[in-house]
Structure formats: structure tokens, C-alpha cells
Amino acid sequence: MLDTDVIIVGAGPTGLMLANELRLAGVRPLVLERHPHRRDTPKAGGVGGQILELLRYRGLLERFEAACPGPAPAPRFPFGGVHLDFTQLADPPMHALPLPQQHLERLLDERAAELEVDVLRGHEVTGISQDEAAVIVDVRGPDGLYQVSARYLVGCDGARSRVRDWAGIGFPGTVYPEVNRLAQVTLPGPVTVLGNGDLDIPGYGTIRAGFTRTDRGLFGLGSSPGATSVSLYTIEDESTEYDDDVPMTLSELQDSIHRVLGAHLPLAGSTRLSRFTFKARQAERYRAGRTMVAGDAAHLFPATGVAINAGMLDAVNLAWKLAADLHGWAPAGLLDTYHDERHLAGARTMLHAQAQVALRRGHDVAAEALREVFTELLADEQPLRRMGALVAGTDIRYPMPGTGHHPLTGTFAPDLTLHTDQGTTSVAHLMHPARPILLDLADREDLHETARDWRRRVDIHTAKTDDRPADSLLIRPDAHIAWAATIDEPADSAAPALREALSSWFGTP
């Protein structure tokens, strides 16, 4: 007899998000985490991109915003040694939440407790085996060795994923010989933040805001006029292997700044200190039989600010597909679309992350020219918006079966304001339960009749909206559009196409 439906190895943001999504879909996950307690070691300093919209679609974003220790920063993001500055746009294509990873994990953990997810900390997975029916996991817990079994296993156990290795999944890529140090620090009285964001250091002079490149590395400074807290960033070529569980110290940061700039920068204290290396790796496949990988176990990007977004979106994409299989109605090949879609998204993220490497690591005249030309392009709104969508992950369009698709198919569903007989609502509100939706925006009886056979799996809503983008939208639980009817498309073509889409994604009625 199986002990649980899905075993998740790792209680980081990806693992906890996956567990919560599975519970919404009526599945029993078990989360195994080798560390006995949530770790307070500072890692990521925030979360940004498409996952923020998804959290809003689950009704969680306000809770996460309220937990931020400080105000949201201006929409200005580093990109390979230059900046994507969205401050002049009324609707920036990229947003971030200054929510340190330890706070993010606490909120996801609290949500897991609300959903009655079993999270076992201090339980280390020591081996796995699988066959056509189940996965058996060997575990070392506080009371000794034991085994647990499930229909599926998902490795969310990070860059050094043992689940990935045990499953025989290759992880090719590149490790860059550099160490990055990132901090939020407070400054002593003699150090002054000038009106333009530069720093004035007694006995040294001025350090300008933004990036300063020397032949010893890269220094970054982000500050606000009059502030006593600033963001600092250094990159140095270095081959030292650091233990991720050993936190960086203020002294280590100061030594790095001195090596890069040749200046001693007095620091009074810190609210965040983190150190990391850059790797560009992507798993050859995200699924091996009954074992899947997600998050850092599936991809490592040589750029900041994208890993949590990508990992949590992996989780949301995978959860409803696992649930469909476990509930017995998944169409053939549904689980394989997890690899197809998220490997594509990972490759897209890797594209801009690798481009950042080229911008960041070049030190000759040609590299300086490249950065200057790139910065000039970003002065125009269209390329700036395009880059913002690329970094946010909002430009992803998943491939859909068949041909002749509406332009919206495969994209993230827009949050339309909806007018119904019960009042005004929105797409985001309808997505809170994480169920599939057929949204009828033109009161088409032919589409209602077609979808009626799937009504136990797909919620059907009729509404009006201003400037409707289509007559009807079939929205998956991960908020991506599986099918859309063009405005005034005749019934003899729309109804069969809808039936085919319903069958392709939600099985035989």
C-alpha cells in the first residue's frame, strides 16, 4: 500500500509551492527536508516576475506584500553590469517584492500548515528506487531509518540534487570562475549618500551609484538620497568553493570591496549578506519515469533575480498535471508536457542569463562598446519593455497541440474585470481555487453545451468584459490559456475546437 500520493524532497520555495498547489488540487503530498529547522541564512533578497501575478491569482499576494520588511524599491533592475530602468513607465513590465527568502519560505510554510500539508524536517533522503507503479524512498529521520512510498517523487532539493543524480538525469552546463557578494548594509555617520545616489567616503572621495568596473572585478551600488542603508554588490574572479550553509560576514564583504575598488568602505551593520557563484546548467530532462525535478534541481542561471520565479512556476505547472494523473483523468502524455513547457521556459530564461554573462564579464574595449550600445537601446520604450518581459518570464508562450490557434493560446491569462449576474469579479479571483475555467465572454450556448460534459473538472463562468479579447477562454489551473475562440467564430468550428482542447488537457469526460 502506498504511503502518500507524491513525495517532495526539499522544503524551499519550489517544494513548498508545489506542495500547496497539490493540496489545492486534492492530492496528499509529503515534504521531506533534511534540515531540522527553516534556515535563516540569507539567500535571495526578494522575488519578482511572473510568479507575483500567479500569487495574486491565488489570493496570496497581499499577504506576501504585508510581510516585506521594507517598501518596494523603484523598478530598476541590474542586467549584466547595466540596468533595466522602468521608473519612467506608468506600467512597468517587471516588478519585484523585497521579501527575503527566509520570509518567503516562512509564508509558504504557514500556507502549507493551513492546507494541512505534511512537512517533515530533519528527514534526509538517502536513496530512491522506482518501478512502473511506485517510487520507494529511503529516509534517515530523527528516530532512525525508514522507507516511504508514493506514486511520484519530485526533487526540489537544489543545485546539488541527489534526487536528480539517483534518477540518472544529466545536468550539463558551465560553472563560471567568479564569486558574487550581495548585501544590504547600514552606513556610519561619516559616509554620506549624496543627492544623486553616489557615496562620499572621507579620505577616499566619491563612489558613483550603479556599476564601477575595475581590472579586479565589478562593484555595484544602489542607494536613495538621504538613506542610511544601501545595496552593495561585488563580483570577483575566484575559484574558492564556499559552503552555502556558512554565511558571509561583514568583514568578508569589506575585504572584497577593498580588493575590487582599492578603497576601505566603513560599514556599520547589515540586514542582508549573501554569497553565491554563477552556474549555467539545465537538466537534460525534467522527468525520468516517476521522478521529476524542479527549481534549482532542474536549472541554474548565471544571473540574479530569476531562480525563485522560475522554480515556483515549475511547481505550479507540474502540480495540476500530477493531480490529474493521480485522480485518473489525465489524457495520455499530459505529464510529459511538464518537461516540454518548463524546459522551454528554462531555456528562455537561460538565454537572457547567458546574455548577461557576455555583458558582465567582458573587460576590453569591445565589451565596453557592447554595453554602451545596449544601454542606448534601453533608452527606447519598446526594447525596454521587451527586455522586461523576457526577464519577468511573461513573454513565454507554451506550444499547444493542433494548428490555427488564437494569439492568446499558450500565454498567461490576462486579469480581465468581469461583470456577472452576481456582481463584478476578475479572472484573478476566479483562479483562487486553482481549477480549470471556461470563461464565456459572449454568452455562447454552443460553447456551454460543448463544455457541459466536463463540468465536474472545469468550472464554467459567463461574464461580460470591456474590450473582450475573445468570445471564450479555456484557462488551465496554472493560469495559461489552453484555447480561445475568436470573436464571432461560428459554432461549427468553435465547438469542435473546444471539445478537442478539453479532451487534450482534461481527458475523456
C-alpha positions as CSV (number, residue, x, y, z in Angstrom):
1,M,0.0,0.0,0.0
2,L,1.3,3.5,-0.9
3,D,2.1,5.8,2.0
4,T,1.2,9.0,0.1
5,D,0.5,10.4,-3.4
6,V,3.6,12.5,-4.0
7,I,6.9,12.8,-2.1
8,I,8.6,16.2,-2.4
9,V,12.3,16.3,-1.4
10,G,13.2,19.8,-0.3
11,A,11.2,22.5,1.6
12,G,12.5,25.5,-0.2
13,P,10.2,27.9,-2.2
14,T,9.8,25.4,-5.0
15,G,9.0,22.4,-2.9
16,L,6.6,24.3,-0.6
17,M,4.8,25.9,-3.6
18,L,4.4,22.5,-5.2
19,A,3.0,21.0,-2.0
20,N,0.5,23.8,-1.6
21,E,-0.7,23.6,-5.2
22,L,-1.1,19.8,-4.9
23,R,-3.3,20.2,-1.8
24,L,-5.5,22.7,-3.7
25,A,-5.9,20.0,-6.3
26,G,-6.9,17.4,-3.7
27,V,-3.6,15.5,-3.6
28,R,-1.7,14.3,-0.5
29,P,2.0,15.4,-0.7
30,L,4.7,14.6,1.8
31,V,7.6,17.0,2.0
32,L,10.9,15.7,3.3
33,E,13.5,18.3,4.3
34,R,17.0,17.3,5.6
35,H,17.5,20.4,7.7
36,P,15.8,20.2,11.1
37,H,14.6,23.8,11.0
38,R,13.9,26.5,8.5
39,R,17.2,28.2,7.7
40,D,17.9,31.8,8.4
41,T,21.0,32.0,6.2
42,P,20.2,35.0,3.8
43,K,19.9,33.8,0.2
44,A,17.7,35.5,-2.3
45,G,16.7,39.0,-1.2
46,G,13.3,39.1,-3.0
47,V,11.0,37.6,-5.6
48,G,9.9,39.1,-8.9
49,G,8.5,38.4,-12.3
50,Q,5.5,36.3,-13.4
51,I,5.2,34.4,-10.0
52,L,3.9,37.6,-8.4
53,E,0.9,37.6,-10.7
54,L,0.4,33.9,-10.0
55,L,0.4,34.6,-6.3
56,R,-2.2,37.3,-6.9
57,Y,-4.2,34.8,-8.8
58,R,-4.1,32.5,-5.7
59,G,-5.2,35.4,-3.4
60,L,-1.8,35.4,-1.6
61,L,0.0,38.4,-2.9
62,E,-1.3,40.9,-0.3
63,R,-0.2,38.6,2.5
64,F,3.3,38.4,1.0
65,E,3.4,42.2,0.4
66,A,2.5,42.8,4.1
67,A,5.4,40.7,5.2
68,C,8.0,42.7,3.3
69,P,10.4,44.3,5.8
70,G,10.7,47.5,3.7
71,P,9.0,49.4,1.0
72,A,9.1,48.1,-2.6
73,P,12.1,49.5,-4.4
74,A,11.8,51.5,-7.6
75,P,11.5,49.3,-10.7
76,R,15.2,49.3,-11.6
77,F,17.0,46.0,-12.1
78,P,20.6,45.0,-12.8
79,F,21.2,43.3,-16.0
80,G,24.7,42.1,-16.8
81,G,26.5,45.2,-15.4
82,V,24.0,47.7,-16.7
83,H,20.4,48.5,-15.6
84,L,16.9,48.0,-16.8
85,D,15.3,51.2,-15.6
86,F,11.5,51.1,-15.7
87,T,10.9,54.1,-13.5
88,Q,9.7,56.3,-16.4
89,L,7.0,53.8,-17.4
90,A,3.5,54.0,-15.9
91,D,3.1,50.2,-16.1
92,P,6.5,48.6,-15.7
93,P,6.8,45.1,-17.3
94,M,8.8,43.8,-14.4
95,H,8.0,44.0,-10.7
96,A,9.8,42.7,-7.6
97,L,8.9,42.2,-4.0
98,P,11.7,42.8,-1.4
99,L,10.8,39.7,0.5
100,P,14.0,37.9,1.7
101,Q,13.9,34.1,1.0
102,Q,13.7,33.2,4.7
103,H,10.5,35.2,5.0
104,L,9.2,33.8,1.7
105,E,9.7,30.2,3.0
106,R,8.0,31.1,6.3
107,L,4.9,32.3,4.5
108,L,4.8,29.3,2.2
109,D,5.3,27.1,5.3
110,E,2.4,28.8,7.1
111,R,0.2,28.3,4.0
112,A,1.2,24.6,3.9
113,A,0.1,24.3,7.6
114,E,-3.3,25.9,6.7
115,L,-3.7,23.4,3.9
116,E,-2.6,20.5,6.2
117,V,0.5,19.6,4.2
118,D,2.8,17.1,6.0
119,V,6.3,18.7,6.2
120,L,8.9,16.6,7.9
121,R,12.1,18.4,8.8
122,G,15.2,16.6,9.8
123,H,14.3,13.8,7.5
124,E,17.1,13.1,4.9
125,V,16.5,11.1,1.8
126,T,19.4,8.6,1.4
127,G,18.2,6.7,-1.7
128,I,15.3,6.0,-4.1
129,S,14.1,3.2,-6.3
130,Q,11.2,3.2,-8.8
131,D,9.2,0.9,-11.0
132,E,6.2,1.2,-13.2
133,A,3.8,1.6,-10.2
134,A,5.6,3.5,-7.4
135,V,8.7,5.2,-6.0
136,I,10.2,3.9,-2.8
137,V,12.3,6.4,-0.8
138,D,14.9,5.5,1.9
139,V,14.9,8.1,4.7
140,R,17.1,8.8,7.7
141,G,14.9,10.6,10.3
142,P,15.3,11.6,13.9
143,D,14.2,8.1,15.0
144,G,16.3,6.2,12.5
145,L,16.0,4.7,9.0
146,Y,12.6,4.1,7.4
147,Q,11.0,3.8,3.9
148,V,8.1,5.7,2.4
149,S,6.4,5.1,-1.0
150,A,4.4,7.2,-3.4
151,R,3.1,7.3,-6.9
152,Y,5.5,10.1,-7.8
153,L,8.7,11.8,-6.4
154,V,9.7,15.4,-7.1
155,G,13.2,16.5,-6.4
156,C,13.2,20.2,-5.2
157,D,16.5,19.6,-3.4
158,G,18.6,22.3,-5.0
159,A,21.7,22.7,-7.1
160,R,23.4,19.5,-5.7
161,S,20.2,17.5,-6.1
162,R,20.8,13.9,-5.2
163,V,17.3,13.0,-6.5
164,R,18.4,14.2,-9.9
165,D,21.6,12.1,-9.7
166,W,19.7,9.0,-8.5
167,A,17.2,9.3,-11.3
168,G,20.1,9.4,-13.8
169,I,19.2,12.9,-15.2
170,G,22.1,14.7,-16.8
171,F,22.9,18.3,-15.7
172,P,25.2,19.7,-18.3
173,G,26.4,23.3,-18.3
174,T,29.1,25.8,-17.3
175,V,30.5,27.0,-13.9
176,Y,31.9,30.5,-14.1
177,P,35.1,31.2,-12.0
178,E,33.6,34.1,-10.1
179,V,32.2,34.8,-6.7
180,N,29.3,37.3,-6.2
181,R,28.7,39.0,-2.9
182,L,25.4,40.9,-2.3
183,A,24.5,42.9,0.8
184,Q,22.1,45.4,2.3
185,V,24.2,47.5,4.7
186,T,23.9,50.5,7.0
187,L,26.5,53.2,6.9
188,P,28.3,55.0,9.7
189,G,27.8,58.8,10.1
190,P,30.9,60.0,8.2
191,V,29.8,58.2,5.0
192,T,27.2,60.3,3.1
193,V,24.7,59.3,0.4
194,L,24.6,62.3,-2.0
195,G,21.6,63.6,-3.8
196,N,22.4,61.6,-7.0
197,G,22.8,58.4,-5.0
198,D,26.6,58.5,-5.0
199,L,28.6,57.8,-1.8
200,D,31.1,60.2,-0.3
201,I,33.7,58.5,1.8
202,P,36.0,60.6,3.9
203,G,39.6,60.2,2.9
204,Y,38.7,58.5,-0.3
205,G,36.3,60.5,-2.3
206,T,33.2,59.6,-4.2
207,I,31.9,56.2,-5.4
208,R,29.2,56.6,-8.0
209,A,25.9,54.9,-8.0
210,G,25.4,52.0,-10.4
211,F,28.3,49.8,-11.5
212,T,32.0,50.5,-11.3
213,R,34.3,48.2,-13.2
214,T,38.0,47.8,-12.4
215,D,40.6,45.3,-13.6
216,R,39.9,43.4,-10.4
217,G,36.2,43.0,-10.6
218,L,32.8,44.7,-10.6
219,F,31.3,46.9,-7.8
220,G,27.6,47.8,-7.7
221,L,25.9,50.4,-5.5
222,G,22.2,51.1,-5.2
223,S,21.0,53.8,-2.8
224,S,18.4,56.5,-2.3
225,P,19.2,60.1,-1.3
226,G,19.4,60.6,2.5
227,A,19.2,56.9,3.2
228,T,21.5,55.2,5.7
229,S,21.0,51.8,4.1
230,V,22.4,50.9,0.7
231,S,22.7,47.8,-1.5
232,L,26.3,46.7,-2.4
233,Y,27.4,44.1,-4.8
234,T,30.8,42.8,-5.8
235,I,32.0,40.3,-8.4
236,E,35.5,38.8,-8.4
237,D,37.1,36.0,-10.4
238,E,37.8,33.4,-7.8
239,S,37.9,29.6,-7.7
240,T,37.2,29.2,-4.0
241,E,34.5,26.7,-3.1
242,Y,32.3,28.1,-0.4
243,D,29.9,26.1,1.8
244,D,26.4,27.6,1.1
245,D,25.4,26.9,4.8
246,V,28.3,29.1,6.1
247,P,27.0,32.8,6.0
248,M,29.1,35.6,4.6
249,T,30.4,38.1,7.2
250,L,30.6,41.9,7.0
251,S,34.4,41.6,7.2
252,E,34.4,39.3,4.1
253,L,32.3,41.9,2.2
254,Q,34.6,44.7,3.2
255,D,37.7,42.8,2.1
256,S,36.0,42.1,-1.3
257,I,35.2,45.8,-1.8
258,H,38.8,46.7,-0.9
259,R,40.1,44.2,-3.5
260,V,37.8,45.5,-6.2
261,L,37.9,49.2,-5.6
262,G,41.1,49.7,-3.6
263,A,39.0,51.5,-1.0
264,H,38.1,50.8,2.6
265,L,34.3,51.4,2.9
266,P,33.2,51.8,6.5
267,L,30.1,49.7,7.3
268,A,28.0,50.0,10.5
269,G,25.9,46.8,10.1
270,S,23.9,44.7,7.7
271,T,20.4,43.4,7.2
272,R,21.4,41.0,4.4
273,L,24.7,39.3,3.5
274,S,24.8,36.6,0.8
275,R,27.4,35.0,-1.4
276,F,26.9,32.9,-4.4
277,T,28.6,31.6,-7.5
278,F,27.2,31.6,-11.0
279,K,26.4,28.4,-13.0
280,A,24.6,27.9,-16.2
281,R,23.1,24.4,-16.1
282,Q,19.8,22.8,-17.2
283,A,18.7,19.3,-16.7
284,E,18.5,17.2,-19.9
285,R,15.0,16.2,-18.9
286,Y,12.7,17.2,-16.1
287,R,11.2,13.7,-15.8
288,A,12.6,10.2,-15.5
289,G,9.8,7.7,-15.1
290,R,8.0,8.5,-11.8
291,T,10.7,11.0,-10.7
292,M,10.6,14.7,-11.6
293,V,12.9,17.6,-10.8
294,A,12.0,21.3,-10.4
295,G,13.6,24.6,-9.3
296,D,17.4,24.6,-8.8
297,A,17.5,20.9,-9.2
298,A,16.4,21.5,-12.8
299,H,18.2,24.7,-13.7
300,L,20.8,27.1,-12.5
301,F,21.1,30.5,-14.1
302,P,24.1,32.8,-14.2
303,A,22.1,35.9,-13.2
304,T,20.4,37.2,-10.1
305,G,16.7,37.6,-9.5
306,V,15.3,34.8,-11.7
307,A,15.8,31.5,-9.9
308,I,12.8,31.7,-7.5
309,N,10.5,32.9,-10.2
310,A,11.4,30.0,-12.5
311,G,11.3,27.4,-9.7
312,M,7.9,28.3,-8.3
313,L,6.5,28.5,-11.8
314,D,7.8,25.0,-12.4
315,A,5.8,23.9,-9.3
316,V,2.6,25.5,-10.5
317,N,2.9,23.9,-13.9
318,L,3.6,20.5,-12.5
319,A,1.1,20.3,-9.7
320,W,-2.2,20.2,-11.6
321,K,-0.8,17.7,-14.1
322,L,0.3,15.3,-11.3
323,A,-3.1,15.7,-9.7
324,A,-4.9,14.9,-13.0
325,D,-2.9,11.7,-13.3
326,L,-3.5,10.7,-9.6
327,H,-7.2,11.4,-10.0
328,G,-7.3,9.2,-13.0
329,W,-8.4,11.6,-15.8
330,A,-5.2,12.8,-17.2
331,P,-5.0,12.4,-21.0
332,A,-2.1,10.5,-22.5
333,G,1.1,12.5,-22.4
334,L,-0.1,15.2,-20.0
335,L,2.8,14.7,-17.6
336,D,5.3,14.9,-20.4
337,T,4.1,18.4,-21.1
338,Y,5.7,19.4,-17.8
339,H,9.2,18.9,-19.4
340,D,8.1,20.3,-22.8
341,E,6.8,23.5,-21.3
342,R,9.1,24.2,-18.4
343,H,12.3,23.1,-20.2
344,L,11.3,25.6,-22.9
345,A,10.8,28.3,-20.2
346,G,14.1,27.4,-18.6
347,A,15.9,27.7,-21.9
348,R,14.3,31.1,-22.4
349,T,15.5,32.3,-19.0
350,M,18.9,30.8,-19.7
351,L,19.1,32.9,-22.9
352,H,18.9,36.2,-21.2
353,A,21.0,35.0,-18.2
354,Q,23.8,34.0,-20.6
355,A,23.5,37.3,-22.4
356,Q,24.1,38.9,-19.0
357,V,27.3,36.9,-18.7
358,A,28.6,38.3,-22.0
359,L,27.7,41.9,-20.9
360,R,29.1,41.5,-17.4
361,R,32.4,39.6,-18.0
362,G,33.9,41.4,-20.9
363,H,36.7,43.8,-19.9
364,D,38.1,45.0,-23.2
365,V,37.2,48.0,-25.4
366,A,34.7,45.9,-27.5
367,A,32.9,44.8,-24.3
368,E,32.6,48.4,-23.2
369,A,31.2,49.3,-26.6
370,L,28.6,46.4,-26.4
371,R,27.4,47.7,-23.0
372,E,27.2,51.3,-24.3
373,V,25.1,50.2,-27.4
374,F,22.9,48.0,-25.2
375,T,22.3,50.9,-22.8
376,E,21.3,53.2,-25.7
377,L,18.8,50.6,-26.9
378,L,17.2,50.6,-23.5
379,A,16.5,54.3,-23.7
380,D,13.7,53.4,-26.1
381,E,10.4,52.1,-24.7
382,Q,9.8,49.2,-27.0
383,P,13.1,47.4,-26.4
384,L,12.9,48.2,-22.7
385,R,9.5,46.6,-22.4
386,R,10.7,43.6,-24.4
387,M,13.7,43.1,-22.1
388,G,11.4,43.5,-19.1
389,A,9.0,40.8,-20.3
390,L,12.0,38.5,-21.0
391,V,13.4,38.8,-17.5
392,A,10.0,38.6,-15.9
393,G,9.1,35.4,-17.8
394,T,5.9,37.0,-19.1
395,D,6.8,36.5,-22.7
396,I,6.5,32.7,-22.5
397,R,4.0,31.1,-24.9
398,Y,3.7,27.4,-24.4
399,P,3.2,25.3,-27.5
400,M,-0.3,23.9,-27.9
401,P,-1.4,20.9,-29.9
402,G,-3.1,21.4,-33.2
403,T,-2.9,24.4,-35.6
404,G,-4.7,27.7,-36.2
405,H,-4.6,28.9,-32.6
406,H,-5.9,32.2,-31.3
407,P,-2.9,34.5,-30.5
408,L,-3.7,34.2,-26.7
409,T,-3.3,30.4,-26.6
410,G,-0.3,29.3,-24.6
411,T,0.0,32.7,-22.8
412,F,-0.7,33.7,-19.2
413,A,-4.4,34.7,-18.9
414,P,-4.9,38.5,-18.6
415,D,-6.7,39.6,-15.5
416,L,-9.9,40.9,-17.0
417,T,-12.5,42.7,-15.0
418,L,-15.7,40.6,-15.3
419,H,-19.3,41.7,-14.9
420,T,-21.7,38.9,-13.9
421,D,-25.2,38.5,-12.6
422,Q,-23.7,38.3,-9.1
423,G,-21.6,41.4,-9.4
424,T,-18.1,42.4,-10.5
425,T,-15.2,39.9,-10.2
426,S,-12.0,39.2,-12.1
427,V,-10.0,36.4,-13.7
428,A,-7.6,36.6,-10.7
429,H,-10.4,36.0,-8.3
430,L,-11.8,33.0,-10.3
431,M,-8.4,31.4,-10.2
432,H,-8.1,31.3,-6.4
433,P,-9.2,27.6,-6.2
434,A,-6.6,26.6,-8.9
435,R,-9.2,24.9,-11.0
436,P,-9.6,24.9,-14.8
437,I,-12.1,27.5,-16.1
438,L,-14.1,28.0,-19.3
439,L,-14.8,31.7,-19.3
440,D,-17.6,32.6,-21.7
441,L,-17.5,36.3,-22.6
442,A,-20.1,36.2,-25.3
443,D,-22.9,34.1,-23.8
444,R,-22.5,31.4,-26.4
445,E,-24.8,28.5,-25.8
446,D,-22.9,26.3,-28.3
447,L,-19.8,26.5,-26.1
448,H,-21.7,26.0,-22.9
449,E,-23.3,22.8,-24.4
450,T,-19.9,21.5,-25.5
451,A,-18.2,22.0,-22.1
452,R,-21.1,20.6,-20.1
453,D,-19.7,17.1,-20.2
454,W,-16.5,18.3,-18.4
455,R,-18.4,20.4,-15.7
456,R,-17.0,18.2,-12.8
457,R,-13.5,19.1,-13.9
458,V,-13.9,22.5,-15.4
459,D,-15.7,25.5,-13.9
460,I,-17.9,27.3,-16.4
461,H,-18.4,31.1,-15.9
462,T,-20.4,33.5,-18.1
463,A,-19.4,37.2,-17.9
464,K,-19.1,40.4,-19.8
465,T,-15.9,42.4,-20.0
466,D,-14.8,45.6,-21.7
467,D,-12.9,45.1,-25.0
468,R,-13.2,41.3,-24.8
469,P,-10.1,39.6,-26.3
470,A,-12.1,36.5,-27.4
471,D,-15.5,35.0,-27.2
472,S,-14.3,32.4,-24.8
473,L,-11.2,31.4,-22.9
474,L,-10.3,27.9,-21.6
475,I,-7.8,28.6,-18.8
476,R,-5.7,25.8,-17.2
477,P,-5.1,25.8,-13.4
478,D,-1.7,27.3,-13.9
479,A,-3.5,30.4,-15.5
480,H,-2.3,29.6,-19.0
481,I,-4.8,29.7,-21.9
482,A,-5.4,26.3,-23.5
483,W,-7.8,27.5,-26.1
484,A,-9.6,30.7,-27.2
485,A,-12.5,31.3,-29.6
486,T,-12.0,34.2,-32.0
487,I,-14.7,36.8,-31.7
488,D,-17.8,35.8,-33.6
489,E,-16.3,32.4,-34.6
490,P,-19.1,30.2,-36.0
491,A,-20.4,27.3,-33.9
492,D,-19.5,24.7,-36.4
493,S,-15.8,25.5,-36.0
494,A,-15.6,26.8,-32.4
495,A,-17.4,23.9,-30.7
496,P,-15.3,21.1,-32.2
497,A,-12.1,23.0,-31.4
498,L,-13.2,23.5,-27.8
499,R,-14.1,19.8,-27.5
500,E,-10.6,18.9,-28.8
501,A,-8.9,21.3,-26.4
502,L,-10.9,19.9,-23.4
503,S,-10.0,16.4,-24.3
504,S,-6.4,17.2,-24.9
505,W,-5.9,18.9,-21.5
506,F,-8.7,17.5,-19.2
507,G,-9.2,13.9,-20.6
508,T,-12.3,12.0,-21.6
509,P,-15.5,13.3,-20.0
